Amino acid sequence: MDIRKVSIGPDFKGGAMHYIVGQRILGDTNDIHCIKQNDTGDILIYIINNKNEVVLWKKFNFTMPISIEFNINF
């Protein structure tokens, strides 16, 4: 299943960081390309720049409080 949004942190509404696929980041120079969860449960966030280069931007350990929102296509 595709991950659409991930929230990292203990307080979902007040203190968590939210990352959404397609979100502009780093001074509007890159977009969040995809969010994946690896076999150990870590969250990996990949970004894409204007040259279509995709790189790993952030990795969050599975021990952190994480909320995942999946794409739902009916």
mmCIF file of the N, C-alpha and C atoms, coordinates in Angstrom:
data_MODEL
# 
_entry.id   MODEL 
# 
loop_
_atom_site.group_PDB 
_atom_site.id 
_atom_site.type_symbol 
_atom_site.label_atom_id 
_atom_site.label_alt_id 
_atom_site.label_comp_id 
_atom_site.label_asym_id 
_atom_site.label_entity_id 
_atom_site.label_seq_id 
_atom_site.pdbx_PDB_ins_code 
_atom_site.Cartn_x 
_atom_site.Cartn_y 
_atom_site.Cartn_z 
_atom_site.occupancy 
_atom_site.B_iso_or_equiv 
_atom_site.pdbx_formal_charge 
_atom_site.auth_seq_id 
_atom_site.auth_comp_id 
_atom_site.auth_asym_id 
_atom_site.auth_atom_id 
_atom_site.pdbx_PDB_model_num 
ATOM 1   N N  . MET A 1 1  ? 0.818   -1.184 0.000   1.00 0.00 ? 1  MET A N  1 
ATOM 2   C CA . MET A 1 1  ? 0.000   0.000  0.000   1.00 0.00 ? 1  MET A CA 1 
ATOM 3   C C  . MET A 1 1  ? 0.865   1.251  0.000   1.00 0.00 ? 1  MET A C  1 
ATOM 4   N N  . ASP A 1 2  ? 0.460   2.260  -0.721  1.00 0.00 ? 2  ASP A N  1 
ATOM 5   C CA . ASP A 1 2  ? 1.200   3.515  -0.795  1.00 0.00 ? 2  ASP A CA 1 
ATOM 6   C C  . ASP A 1 2  ? 0.935   4.372  0.433   1.00 0.00 ? 2  ASP A C  1 
ATOM 7   N N  . ILE A 1 3  ? 2.009   4.924  0.993   1.00 0.00 ? 3  ILE A N  1 
ATOM 8   C CA . ILE A 1 3  ? 1.878   5.849  2.112   1.00 0.00 ? 3  ILE A CA 1 
ATOM 9   C C  . ILE A 1 3  ? 1.714   7.252  1.544   1.00 0.00 ? 3  ILE A C  1 
ATOM 10  N N  . ARG A 1 4  ? 0.676   7.968  1.987   1.00 0.00 ? 4  ARG A N  1 
ATOM 11  C CA . ARG A 1 4  ? 0.401   9.318  1.540   1.00 0.00 ? 4  ARG A CA 1 
ATOM 12  C C  . ARG A 1 4  ? 0.966   10.360 2.492   1.00 0.00 ? 4  ARG A C  1 
ATOM 13  N N  . LYS A 1 5  ? 0.895   10.064 3.794   1.00 0.00 ? 5  LYS A N  1 
ATOM 14  C CA . LYS A 1 5  ? 1.310   11.034 4.814   1.00 0.00 ? 5  LYS A CA 1 
ATOM 15  C C  . LYS A 1 5  ? 1.846   10.283 6.017   1.00 0.00 ? 5  LYS A C  1 
ATOM 16  N N  . VAL A 1 6  ? 2.863   10.861 6.658   1.00 0.00 ? 6  VAL A N  1 
ATOM 17  C CA . VAL A 1 6  ? 3.379   10.302 7.897   1.00 0.00 ? 6  VAL A CA 1 
ATOM 18  C C  . VAL A 1 6  ? 3.547   11.455 8.881   1.00 0.00 ? 6  VAL A C  1 
ATOM 19  N N  . SER A 1 7  ? 3.190   11.193 10.118  1.00 0.00 ? 7  SER A N  1 
ATOM 20  C CA . SER A 1 7  ? 3.363   12.168 11.199  1.00 0.00 ? 7  SER A CA 1 
ATOM 21  C C  . SER A 1 7  ? 4.298   11.540 12.217  1.00 0.00 ? 7  SER A C  1 
ATOM 22  N N  . ILE A 1 8  ? 5.348   12.289 12.572  1.00 0.00 ? 8  ILE A N  1 
ATOM 23  C CA . ILE A 1 8  ? 6.378   11.789 13.469  1.00 0.00 ? 8  ILE A CA 1 
ATOM 24  C C  . ILE A 1 8  ? 6.379   12.633 14.728  1.00 0.00 ? 8  ILE A C  1 
ATOM 25  N N  . GLY A 1 9  ? 6.190   12.018 15.883  1.00 0.00 ? 9  GLY A N  1 
ATOM 26  C CA . GLY A 1 9  ? 6.238   12.734 17.151  1.00 0.00 ? 9  GLY A CA 1 
ATOM 27  C C  . GLY A 1 9  ? 5.132   12.305 18.083  1.00 0.00 ? 9  GLY A C  1 
ATOM 28  N N  . PRO A 1 10 ? 5.289   12.632 19.356  1.00 0.00 ? 10 PRO A N  1 
ATOM 29  C CA . PRO A 1 10 ? 4.363   12.139 20.371  1.00 0.00 ? 10 PRO A CA 1 
ATOM 30  C C  . PRO A 1 10 ? 3.001   12.823 20.388  1.00 0.00 ? 10 PRO A C  1 
ATOM 31  N N  . ASP A 1 11 ? 2.915   14.070 19.950  1.00 0.00 ? 11 ASP A N  1 
ATOM 32  C CA . ASP A 1 11 ? 1.656   14.822 20.001  1.00 0.00 ? 11 ASP A CA 1 
ATOM 33  C C  . ASP A 1 11 ? 1.208   15.097 18.574  1.00 0.00 ? 11 ASP A C  1 
ATOM 34  N N  . PHE A 1 12 ? 0.267   14.305 18.075  1.00 0.00 ? 12 PHE A N  1 
ATOM 35  C CA . PHE A 1 12 ? -0.132  14.353 16.668  1.00 0.00 ? 12 PHE A CA 1 
ATOM 36  C C  . PHE A 1 12 ? -0.521  15.759 16.222  1.00 0.00 ? 12 PHE A C  1 
ATOM 37  N N  . LYS A 1 13 ? -1.328  16.469 17.010  1.00 0.00 ? 13 LYS A N  1 
ATOM 38  C CA . LYS A 1 13 ? -1.825  17.780 16.592  1.00 0.00 ? 13 LYS A CA 1 
ATOM 39  C C  . LYS A 1 13 ? -0.876  18.916 16.928  1.00 0.00 ? 13 LYS A C  1 
ATOM 40  N N  . GLY A 1 14 ? -0.140  18.819 18.025  1.00 0.00 ? 14 GLY A N  1 
ATOM 41  C CA . GLY A 1 14 ? 0.630   19.965 18.469  1.00 0.00 ? 14 GLY A CA 1 
ATOM 42  C C  . GLY A 1 14 ? 2.133   19.878 18.302  1.00 0.00 ? 14 GLY A C  1 
ATOM 43  N N  . GLY A 1 15 ? 2.684   18.668 18.310  1.00 0.00 ? 15 GLY A N  1 
ATOM 44  C CA . GLY A 1 15 ? 4.132   18.579 18.310  1.00 0.00 ? 15 GLY A CA 1 
ATOM 45  C C  . GLY A 1 15 ? 4.735   17.674 17.260  1.00 0.00 ? 15 GLY A C  1 
ATOM 46  N N  . ALA A 1 16 ? 3.911   17.042 16.448  1.00 0.00 ? 16 ALA A N  1 
ATOM 47  C CA . ALA A 1 16 ? 4.430   16.120 15.433  1.00 0.00 ? 16 ALA A CA 1 
ATOM 48  C C  . ALA A 1 16 ? 4.812   16.872 14.165  1.00 0.00 ? 16 ALA A C  1 
ATOM 49  N N  . MET A 1 17 ? 5.783   16.320 13.458  1.00 0.00 ? 17 MET A N  1 
ATOM 50  C CA . MET A 1 17 ? 6.141   16.819 12.124  1.00 0.00 ? 17 MET A CA 1 
ATOM 51  C C  . MET A 1 17 ? 5.356   15.996 11.113  1.00 0.00 ? 17 MET A C  1 
ATOM 52  N N  . HIS A 1 18 ? 4.748   16.665 10.146  1.00 0.00 ? 18 HIS A N  1 
ATOM 53  C CA . HIS A 1 18 ? 3.919   15.999 9.148   1.00 0.00 ? 18 HIS A CA 1 
ATOM 54  C C  . HIS A 1 18 ? 4.604   16.077 7.788   1.00 0.00 ? 18 HIS A C  1 
ATOM 55  N N  . TYR A 1 19 ? 4.687   14.946 7.107   1.00 0.00 ? 19 TYR A N  1 
ATOM 56  C CA . TYR A 1 19 ? 5.308   14.867 5.790   1.00 0.00 ? 19 TYR A CA 1 
ATOM 57  C C  . TYR A 1 19 ? 4.298   14.245 4.832   1.00 0.00 ? 19 TYR A C  1 
ATOM 58  N N  . ILE A 1 20 ? 4.032   14.923 3.705   1.00 0.00 ? 20 ILE A N  1 
ATOM 59  C CA . ILE A 1 20 ? 3.020   14.492 2.745   1.00 0.00 ? 20 ILE A CA 1 
ATOM 60  C C  . ILE A 1 20 ? 3.663   14.366 1.368   1.00 0.00 ? 20 ILE A C  1 
ATOM 61  N N  . VAL A 1 21 ? 3.367   13.279 0.663   1.00 0.00 ? 21 VAL A N  1 
ATOM 62  C CA . VAL A 1 21 ? 3.874   13.100 -0.693  1.00 0.00 ? 21 VAL A CA 1 
ATOM 63  C C  . VAL A 1 21 ? 3.397   14.283 -1.543  1.00 0.00 ? 21 VAL A C  1 
ATOM 64  N N  . GLY A 1 22 ? 4.353   14.885 -2.284  1.00 0.00 ? 22 GLY A N  1 
ATOM 65  C CA . GLY A 1 22 ? 4.050   16.043 -3.116  1.00 0.00 ? 22 GLY A CA 1 
ATOM 66  C C  . GLY A 1 22 ? 4.331   17.377 -2.437  1.00 0.00 ? 22 GLY A C  1 
ATOM 67  N N  . GLN A 1 23 ? 4.585   17.346 -1.135  1.00 0.00 ? 23 GLN A N  1 
ATOM 68  C CA . GLN A 1 23 ? 4.845   18.571 -0.368  1.00 0.00 ? 23 GLN A CA 1 
ATOM 69  C C  . GLN A 1 23 ? 6.148   19.215 -0.837  1.00 0.00 ? 23 GLN A C  1 
ATOM 70  N N  . ARG A 1 24 ? 6.125   20.536 -1.029  1.00 0.00 ? 24 ARG A N  1 
ATOM 71  C CA . ARG A 1 24 ? 7.315   21.295 -1.402  1.00 0.00 ? 24 ARG A CA 1 
ATOM 72  C C  . ARG A 1 24 ? 8.162   21.506 -0.150  1.00 0.00 ? 24 ARG A C  1 
ATOM 73  N N  . ILE A 1 25 ? 9.481   21.297 -0.264  1.00 0.00 ? 25 ILE A N  1 
ATOM 74  C CA . ILE A 1 25 ? 10.381  21.412 0.880   1.00 0.00 ? 25 ILE A CA 1 
ATOM 75  C C  . ILE A 1 25 ? 11.683  22.085 0.463   1.00 0.00 ? 25 ILE A C  1 
ATOM 76  N N  . LEU A 1 26 ? 12.516  22.369 1.436   1.00 0.00 ? 26 LEU A N  1 
ATOM 77  C CA . LEU A 1 26 ? 13.852  22.929 1.218   1.00 0.00 ? 26 LEU A CA 1 
ATOM 78  C C  . LEU A 1 26 ? 13.798  24.182 0.346   1.00 0.00 ? 26 LEU A C  1 
ATOM 79  N N  . GLY A 1 27 ? 12.997  25.142 0.756   1.00 0.00 ? 27 GLY A N  1 
ATOM 80  C CA . GLY A 1 27 ? 12.885  26.391 0.008   1.00 0.00 ? 27 GLY A CA 1 
ATOM 81  C C  . GLY A 1 27 ? 12.235  26.222 -1.346  1.00 0.00 ? 27 GLY A C  1 
ATOM 82  N N  . ASP A 1 28 ? 11.293  25.318 -1.442  1.00 0.00 ? 28 ASP A N  1 
ATOM 83  C CA . ASP A 1 28 ? 10.572  25.015 -2.690  1.00 0.00 ? 28 ASP A CA 1 
ATOM 84  C C  . ASP A 1 28 ? 11.478  24.515 -3.813  1.00 0.00 ? 28 ASP A C  1 
ATOM 85  N N  . THR A 1 29 ? 12.601  23.889 -3.467  1.00 0.00 ? 29 THR A N  1 
ATOM 86  C CA . THR A 1 29 ? 13.514  23.367 -4.481  1.00 0.00 ? 29 THR A CA 1 
ATOM 87  C C  . THR A 1 29 ? 13.323  21.874 -4.722  1.00 0.00 ? 29 THR A C  1 
ATOM 88  N N  . ASN A 1 30 ? 12.608  21.206 -3.824  1.00 0.00 ? 30 ASN A N  1 
ATOM 89  C CA . ASN A 1 30 ? 12.392  19.762 -3.912  1.00 0.00 ? 30 ASN A CA 1 
ATOM 90  C C  . ASN A 1 30 ? 10.970  19.426 -3.486  1.00 0.00 ? 30 ASN A C  1 
ATOM 91  N N  . ASP A 1 31 ? 10.521  18.236 -3.874  1.00 0.00 ? 31 ASP A N  1 
ATOM 92  C CA . ASP A 1 31 ? 9.222   17.702 -3.456  1.00 0.00 ? 31 ASP A CA 1 
ATOM 93  C C  . ASP A 1 31 ? 9.455   16.385 -2.743  1.00 0.00 ? 31 ASP A C  1 
ATOM 94  N N  . ILE A 1 32 ? 8.566   16.058 -1.818  1.00 0.00 ? 32 ILE A N  1 
ATOM 95  C CA . ILE A 1 32 ? 8.593   14.709 -1.246  1.00 0.00 ? 32 ILE A CA 1 
ATOM 96  C C  . ILE A 1 32 ? 8.069   13.766 -2.320  1.00 0.00 ? 32 ILE A C  1 
ATOM 97  N N  . HIS A 1 33 ? 8.912   12.857 -2.753  1.00 0.00 ? 33 HIS A N  1 
ATOM 98  C CA . HIS A 1 33 ? 8.601   11.946 -3.864  1.00 0.00 ? 33 HIS A CA 1 
ATOM 99  C C  . HIS A 1 33 ? 7.808   10.732 -3.389  1.00 0.00 ? 33 HIS A C  1 
ATOM 100 N N  . CYS A 1 34 ? 8.273   10.101 -2.323  1.00 0.00 ? 34 CYS A N  1 
ATOM 101 C CA . CYS A 1 34 ? 7.562   8.945  -1.790  1.00 0.00 ? 34 CYS A CA 1 
ATOM 102 C C  . CYS A 1 34 ? 7.977   8.708  -0.343  1.00 0.00 ? 34 CYS A C  1 
ATOM 103 N N  . ILE A 1 35 ? 7.122   8.007  0.369   1.00 0.00 ? 35 ILE A N  1 
ATOM 104 C CA . ILE A 1 35 ? 7.370   7.629  1.758   1.00 0.00 ? 35 ILE A CA 1 
ATOM 105 C C  . ILE A 1 35 ? 7.234   6.120  1.822   1.00 0.00 ? 35 ILE A C  1 
ATOM 106 N N  . LYS A 1 36 ? 8.254   5.468  2.357   1.00 0.00 ? 36 LYS A N  1 
ATOM 107 C CA . LYS A 1 36 ? 8.252   3.999  2.417   1.00 0.00 ? 36 LYS A CA 1 
ATOM 108 C C  . LYS A 1 36 ? 8.524   3.543  3.843   1.00 0.00 ? 36 LYS A C  1 
ATOM 109 N N  . GLN A 1 37 ? 8.116   2.323  4.133   1.00 0.00 ? 37 GLN A N  1 
ATOM 110 C CA . GLN A 1 37 ? 8.432   1.682  5.408   1.00 0.00 ? 37 GLN A CA 1 
ATOM 111 C C  . GLN A 1 37 ? 9.248   0.442  5.087   1.00 0.00 ? 37 GLN A C  1 
ATOM 112 N N  . ASN A 1 38 ? 10.448  0.329  5.682   1.00 0.00 ? 38 ASN A N  1 
ATOM 113 C CA . ASN A 1 38 ? 11.298  -0.822 5.376   1.00 0.00 ? 38 ASN A CA 1 
ATOM 114 C C  . ASN A 1 38 ? 10.919  -2.039 6.230   1.00 0.00 ? 38 ASN A C  1 
ATOM 115 N N  . ASP A 1 39 ? 11.647  -3.123 6.054   1.00 0.00 ? 39 ASP A N  1 
ATOM 116 C CA . ASP A 1 39 ? 11.331  -4.388 6.730   1.00 0.00 ? 39 ASP A CA 1 
ATOM 117 C C  . ASP A 1 39 ? 11.422  -4.307 8.247   1.00 0.00 ? 39 ASP A C  1 
ATOM 118 N N  . THR A 1 40 ? 12.240  -3.385 8.769   1.00 0.00 ? 40 THR A N  1 
ATOM 119 C CA . THR A 1 40 ? 12.372  -3.253 10.226  1.00 0.00 ? 40 THR A CA 1 
ATOM 120 C C  . THR A 1 40 ? 11.375  -2.268 10.813  1.00 0.00 ? 40 THR A C  1 
ATOM 121 N N  . GLY A 1 41 ? 10.566  -1.610 9.958   1.00 0.00 ? 41 GLY A N  1 
ATOM 122 C CA . GLY A 1 41 ? 9.557   -0.677 10.436  1.00 0.00 ? 41 GLY A CA 1 
ATOM 123 C C  . GLY A 1 41 ? 9.989   0.776  10.382  1.00 0.00 ? 41 GLY A C  1 
ATOM 124 N N  . ASP A 1 42 ? 11.250  1.037  9.969   1.00 0.00 ? 42 ASP A N  1 
ATOM 125 C CA . ASP A 1 42 ? 11.710  2.415  9.841   1.00 0.00 ? 42 ASP A CA 1 
ATOM 126 C C  . ASP A 1 42 ? 10.954  3.108  8.705   1.00 0.00 ? 42 ASP A C  1 
ATOM 127 N N  . ILE A 1 43 ? 10.793  4.424  8.838   1.00 0.00 ? 43 ILE A N  1 
ATOM 128 C CA . ILE A 1 43 ? 10.162  5.236  7.803   1.00 0.00 ? 43 ILE A CA 1 
ATOM 129 C C  . ILE A 1 43 ? 11.246  5.950  7.013   1.00 0.00 ? 43 ILE A C  1 
ATOM 130 N N  . LEU A 1 44 ? 11.177  5.842  5.682   1.00 0.00 ? 44 LEU A N  1 
ATOM 131 C CA . LEU A 1 44 ? 12.143  6.471  4.782   1.00 0.00 ? 44 LEU A CA 1 
ATOM 132 C C  . LEU A 1 44 ? 11.409  7.485  3.914   1.00 0.00 ? 44 LEU A C  1 
ATOM 133 N N  . ILE A 1 45 ? 11.928  8.715  3.868   1.00 0.00 ? 45 ILE A N  1 
ATOM 134 C CA . ILE A 1 45 ? 11.319  9.760  3.058   1.00 0.00 ? 45 ILE A CA 1 
ATOM 135 C C  . ILE A 1 45 ? 12.291  10.131 1.943   1.00 0.00 ? 45 ILE A C  1 
ATOM 136 N N  . TYR A 1 46 ? 11.821  9.981  0.702   1.00 0.00 ? 46 TYR A N  1 
ATOM 137 C CA . TYR A 1 46 ? 12.626  10.283 -0.475  1.00 0.00 ? 46 TYR A CA 1 
ATOM 138 C C  . TYR A 1 46 ? 12.137  11.578 -1.098  1.00 0.00 ? 46 TYR A C  1 
ATOM 139 N N  . ILE A 1 47 ? 13.089  12.394 -1.605  1.00 0.00 ? 47 ILE A N  1 
ATOM 140 C CA . ILE A 1 47 ? 12.732  13.639 -2.267  1.00 0.00 ? 47 ILE A CA 1 
ATOM 141 C C  . ILE A 1 47 ? 13.210  13.606 -3.711  1.00 0.00 ? 47 ILE A C  1 
ATOM 142 N N  . ILE A 1 48 ? 12.594  14.471 -4.532  1.00 0.00 ? 48 ILE A N  1 
ATOM 143 C CA . ILE A 1 48 ? 12.978  14.595 -5.931  1.00 0.00 ? 48 ILE A CA 1 
ATOM 144 C C  . ILE A 1 48 ? 13.224  16.072 -6.217  1.00 0.00 ? 48 ILE A C  1 
ATOM 145 N N  . ASN A 1 49 ? 14.294  16.351 -6.979  1.00 0.00 ? 49 ASN A N  1 
ATOM 146 C CA . ASN A 1 49 ? 14.597  17.741 -7.312  1.00 0.00 ? 49 ASN A CA 1 
ATOM 147 C C  . ASN A 1 49 ? 14.139  18.044 -8.740  1.00 0.00 ? 49 ASN A C  1 
ATOM 148 N N  . ASN A 1 50 ? 14.430  19.265 -9.197  1.00 0.00 ? 50 ASN A N  1 
ATOM 149 C CA . ASN A 1 50 ? 13.967  19.667 -10.529 1.00 0.00 ? 50 ASN A CA 1 
ATOM 150 C C  . ASN A 1 50 ? 14.724  18.969 -11.661 1.00 0.00 ? 50 ASN A C  1 
ATOM 151 N N  . LYS A 1 51 ? 15.756  18.197 -11.341 1.00 0.00 ? 51 LYS A N  1 
ATOM 152 C CA . LYS A 1 51 ? 16.479  17.403 -12.339 1.00 0.00 ? 51 LYS A CA 1 
ATOM 153 C C  . LYS A 1 51 ? 16.003  15.943 -12.344 1.00 0.00 ? 51 LYS A C  1 
ATOM 154 N N  . ASN A 1 52 ? 14.916  15.680 -11.631 1.00 0.00 ? 52 ASN A N  1 
ATOM 155 C CA . ASN A 1 52 ? 14.338  14.335 -11.492 1.00 0.00 ? 52 ASN A CA 1 
ATOM 156 C C  . ASN A 1 52 ? 15.281  13.358 -10.798 1.00 0.00 ? 52 ASN A C  1 
ATOM 157 N N  . GLU A 1 53 ? 16.146  13.857 -9.920  1.00 0.00 ? 53 GLU A N  1 
ATOM 158 C CA . GLU A 1 53 ? 17.011  13.001 -9.119  1.00 0.00 ? 53 GLU A CA 1 
ATOM 159 C C  . GLU A 1 53 ? 16.309  12.703 -7.801  1.00 0.00 ? 53 GLU A C  1 
ATOM 160 N N  . VAL A 1 54 ? 16.157  11.417 -7.497  1.00 0.00 ? 54 VAL A N  1 
ATOM 161 C CA . VAL A 1 54 ? 15.491  10.987 -6.267  1.00 0.00 ? 54 VAL A CA 1 
ATOM 162 C C  . VAL A 1 54 ? 16.558  10.553 -5.268  1.00 0.00 ? 54 VAL A C  1 
ATOM 163 N N  . VAL A 1 55 ? 16.491  11.108 -4.049  1.00 0.00 ? 55 VAL A N  1 
ATOM 164 C CA . VAL A 1 55 ? 17.451  10.760 -2.999  1.00 0.00 ? 55 VAL A CA 1 
ATOM 165 C C  . VAL A 1 55 ? 16.723  10.561 -1.674  1.00 0.00 ? 55 VAL A C  1 
ATOM 166 N N  . LEU A 1 56 ? 17.322  9.750  -0.818  1.00 0.00 ? 56 LEU A N  1 
ATOM 167 C CA . LEU A 1 56 ? 16.801  9.568  0.531   1.00 0.00 ? 56 LEU A CA 1 
ATOM 168 C C  . LEU A 1 56 ? 17.083  10.832 1.324   1.00 0.00 ? 56 LEU A C  1 
ATOM 169 N N  . TRP A 1 57 ? 16.045  11.415 1.923   1.00 0.00 ? 57 TRP A N  1 
ATOM 170 C CA . TRP A 1 57 ? 16.165  12.668 2.659   1.00 0.00 ? 57 TRP A CA 1 
ATOM 171 C C  . TRP A 1 57 ? 16.168  12.434 4.167   1.00 0.00 ? 57 TRP A C  1 
ATOM 172 N N  . LYS A 1 58 ? 15.231  11.638 4.664   1.00 0.00 ? 58 LYS A N  1 
ATOM 173 C CA . LYS A 1 58 ? 15.111  11.407 6.097   1.00 0.00 ? 58 LYS A CA 1 
ATOM 174 C C  . LYS A 1 58 ? 14.789  9.945  6.380   1.00 0.00 ? 58 LYS A C  1 
ATOM 175 N N  . LYS A 1 59 ? 15.262  9.498  7.536   1.00 0.00 ? 59 LYS A N  1 
ATOM 176 C CA . LYS A 1 59 ? 14.948  8.153  8.013   1.00 0.00 ? 59 LYS A CA 1 
ATOM 177 C C  . LYS A 1 59 ? 14.568  8.281  9.480   1.00 0.00 ? 59 LYS A C  1 
ATOM 178 N N  . PHE A 1 60 ? 13.423  7.721  9.840   1.00 0.00 ? 60 PHE A N  1 
ATOM 179 C CA . PHE A 1 60 ? 12.955  7.747  11.221  1.00 0.00 ? 60 PHE A CA 1 
ATOM 180 C C  . PHE A 1 60 ? 12.920  6.320  11.752  1.00 0.00 ? 60 PHE A C  1 
ATOM 181 N N  . ASN A 1 61 ? 13.495  6.137  12.923  1.00 0.00 ? 61 ASN A N  1 
ATOM 182 C CA . ASN A 1 61 ? 13.551  4.837  13.568  1.00 0.00 ? 61 ASN A CA 1 
ATOM 183 C C  . ASN A 1 61 ? 12.154  4.400  13.986  1.00 0.00 ? 61 ASN A C  1 
ATOM 184 N N  . PHE A 1 62 ? 11.883  3.128  13.890  1.00 0.00 ? 62 PHE A N  1 
ATOM 185 C CA . PHE A 1 62 ? 10.561  2.578  14.216  1.00 0.00 ? 62 PHE A CA 1 
ATOM 186 C C  . PHE A 1 62 ? 10.175  2.782  15.681  1.00 0.00 ? 62 PHE A C  1 
ATOM 187 N N  . THR A 1 63 ? 11.136  3.120  16.544  1.00 0.00 ? 63 THR A N  1 
ATOM 188 C CA . THR A 1 63 ? 10.815  3.302  17.962  1.00 0.00 ? 63 THR A CA 1 
ATOM 189 C C  . THR A 1 63 ? 10.176  4.663  18.256  1.00 0.00 ? 63 THR A C  1 
ATOM 190 N N  . MET A 1 64 ? 10.202  5.573  17.293  1.00 0.00 ? 64 MET A N  1 
ATOM 191 C CA . MET A 1 64 ? 9.569   6.882  17.476  1.00 0.00 ? 64 MET A CA 1 
ATOM 192 C C  . MET A 1 64 ? 8.065   6.748  17.285  1.00 0.00 ? 64 MET A C  1 
ATOM 193 N N  . PRO A 1 65 ? 7.271   7.608  17.942  1.00 0.00 ? 65 PRO A N  1 
ATOM 194 C CA . PRO A 1 65 ? 5.823   7.601  17.688  1.00 0.00 ? 65 PRO A CA 1 
ATOM 195 C C  . PRO A 1 65 ? 5.549   8.022  16.242  1.00 0.00 ? 65 PRO A C  1 
ATOM 196 N N  . ILE A 1 66 ? 4.859   7.163  15.498  1.00 0.00 ? 66 ILE A N  1 
ATOM 197 C CA . ILE A 1 66 ? 4.611   7.408  14.076  1.00 0.00 ? 66 ILE A CA 1 
ATOM 198 C C  . ILE A 1 66 ? 3.147   7.120  13.766  1.00 0.00 ? 66 ILE A C  1 
ATOM 199 N N  . SER A 1 67 ? 2.538   8.024  12.998  1.00 0.00 ? 67 SER A N  1 
ATOM 200 C CA . SER A 1 67 ? 1.190   7.808  12.482  1.00 0.00 ? 67 SER A CA 1 
ATOM 201 C C  . SER A 1 67 ? 1.286   7.792  10.959  1.00 0.00 ? 67 SER A C  1 
ATOM 202 N N  . ILE A 1 68 ? 0.725   6.768  10.334  1.00 0.00 ? 68 ILE A N  1 
ATOM 203 C CA . ILE A 1 68 ? 0.812   6.610  8.881   1.00 0.00 ? 68 ILE A CA 1 
ATOM 204 C C  . ILE A 1 68 ? -0.579  6.726  8.279   1.00 0.00 ? 68 ILE A C  1 
ATOM 205 N N  . GLU A 1 69 ? -0.662  7.492  7.194   1.00 0.00 ? 69 GLU A N  1 
ATOM 206 C CA . GLU A 1 69 ? -1.909  7.596  6.425   1.00 0.00 ? 69 GLU A CA 1 
ATOM 207 C C  . GLU A 1 69 ? -1.637  7.036  5.038   1.00 0.00 ? 69 GLU A C  1 
ATOM 208 N N  . PHE A 1 70 ? -2.436  6.079  4.614   1.00 0.00 ? 70 PHE A N  1 
ATOM 209 C CA . PHE A 1 70 ? -2.244  5.421  3.337   1.00 0.00 ? 70 PHE A CA 1 
ATOM 210 C C  . PHE A 1 70 ? -3.129  6.046  2.283   1.00 0.00 ? 70 PHE A C  1 
ATOM 211 N N  . ASN A 1 71 ? -2.736  5.913  0.996   1.00 0.00 ? 71 ASN A N  1 
ATOM 212 C CA . ASN A 1 71 ? -3.609  6.291  -0.110  1.00 0.00 ? 71 ASN A CA 1 
ATOM 213 C C  . ASN A 1 71 ? -4.753  5.289  -0.178  1.00 0.00 ? 71 ASN A C  1 
ATOM 214 N N  . ILE A 1 72 ? -5.941  5.798  -0.317  1.00 0.00 ? 72 ILE A N  1 
ATOM 215 C CA . ILE A 1 72 ? -7.112  4.936  -0.469  1.00 0.00 ? 72 ILE A CA 1 
ATOM 216 C C  . ILE A 1 72 ? -7.726  5.247  -1.829  1.00 0.00 ? 72 ILE A C  1 
ATOM 217 N N  . ASN A 1 73 ? -7.662  4.296  -2.712  1.00 0.00 ? 73 ASN A N  1 
ATOM 218 C CA . ASN A 1 73 ? -8.227  4.471  -4.055  1.00 0.00 ? 73 ASN A CA 1 
ATOM 219 C C  . ASN A 1 73 ? -9.390  3.511  -4.234  1.00 0.00 ? 73 ASN A C  1 
ATOM 220 N N  . PHE A 1 74 ? -10.580 4.058  -4.427  1.00 0.00 ? 74 PHE A N  1 
ATOM 221 C CA . PHE A 1 74 ? -11.768 3.236  -4.603  1.00 0.00 ? 74 PHE A CA 1 
ATOM 222 C C  . PHE A 1 74 ? -12.093 3.100  -6.062  1.00 0.00 ? 74 PHE A C  1 
# 
